[in-house]
Amino acid sequence: PIMALATGVLATNPASITLNLKDLHFLNSSGINLLAKFTIEVRKHPDVRLVVRGTPDIPWQSKSLPNLKKLHPALVLLMD
């Protein structure tokens, strides 16, 4: 359901999509995999800017979110 929602938003070809994960304290490997797959999908739409907001205070975010930039170098990662 979440991936369908995300790809549905992407299908509308917005100028920007922001994922605010700052309050998400836990995400299992399936959720991280979903983020990676969505990042790859967004990469196929160069007109769509992907912004991911996270915090360095949550361990999974500080370890996993920077890897999204490896999948999509144009991704804007805000760790504040």
C-alpha positions as CSV (number, residue, x, y, z in Angstrom):
1,P,0.0,0.0,0.0
2,I,2.8,2.5,0.8
3,M,4.7,1.9,-2.4
4,A,1.4,2.2,-4.4
5,L,0.8,5.6,-2.7
6,A,4.4,6.7,-3.4
7,T,4.3,5.7,-7.0
8,G,0.9,7.2,-7.4
9,V,2.3,10.5,-6.2
10,L,5.3,10.1,-8.6
11,A,2.9,9.4,-11.5
12,T,1.5,12.9,-11.1
13,N,4.9,14.3,-12.0
14,P,5.3,16.8,-9.2
15,A,8.2,19.2,-9.2
16,S,9.3,17.9,-5.8
17,I,8.6,15.1,-3.4
18,T,9.7,15.4,0.2
19,L,9.9,12.5,2.6
20,N,10.1,13.7,6.1
21,L,11.4,10.8,8.2
22,K,12.6,12.8,11.2
23,D,10.1,11.3,13.6
24,L,10.4,7.8,12.3
25,H,12.4,6.0,15.0
26,F,12.3,2.5,13.6
27,L,12.2,1.1,10.1
28,N,12.8,-2.6,9.4
29,S,14.7,-3.9,6.4
30,S,11.6,-4.2,4.3
31,G,10.9,-0.5,4.8
32,I,14.5,0.5,4.0
33,N,14.2,-1.7,0.9
34,L,11.0,0.2,-0.1
35,L,12.8,3.5,0.3
36,A,15.6,2.3,-1.9
37,K,13.2,1.1,-4.6
38,F,11.3,4.3,-4.5
39,T,14.5,6.3,-4.8
40,I,15.4,4.3,-7.9
41,E,11.9,5.0,-9.4
42,V,12.3,8.7,-8.8
43,R,15.7,8.6,-10.5
44,K,13.9,7.6,-13.7
45,H,12.0,10.9,-13.5
46,P,14.8,13.6,-13.8
47,D,12.2,16.4,-13.6
48,V,11.2,15.3,-10.1
49,R,13.3,16.5,-7.1
50,L,13.4,14.1,-4.2
51,V,14.1,15.6,-0.8
52,V,14.6,13.3,2.2
53,R,14.6,14.8,5.6
54,G,16.1,12.8,8.5
55,T,18.0,13.2,11.7
56,P,21.5,12.1,12.7
57,D,20.0,11.3,16.2
58,I,18.3,8.1,15.0
59,P,20.8,5.4,14.2
60,W,19.1,3.7,11.3
61,Q,18.7,7.1,9.6
62,S,22.3,8.1,9.9
63,K,23.4,4.8,8.6
64,S,20.9,4.1,5.8
65,L,19.7,7.5,4.4
66,P,23.1,8.5,3.0
67,N,23.1,5.3,0.9
68,L,20.1,6.7,-0.9
69,K,22.3,9.3,-2.5
70,K,24.4,6.5,-4.0
71,L,21.2,5.3,-5.7
72,H,20.2,8.7,-6.8
73,P,23.0,11.4,-6.7
74,A,20.5,14.2,-7.3
75,L,18.6,13.3,-4.1
76,V,18.6,16.1,-1.6
77,L,19.4,14.7,1.9
78,L,18.8,17.0,4.8
79,M,20.0,15.6,8.1
80,D,19.0,18.2,10.7
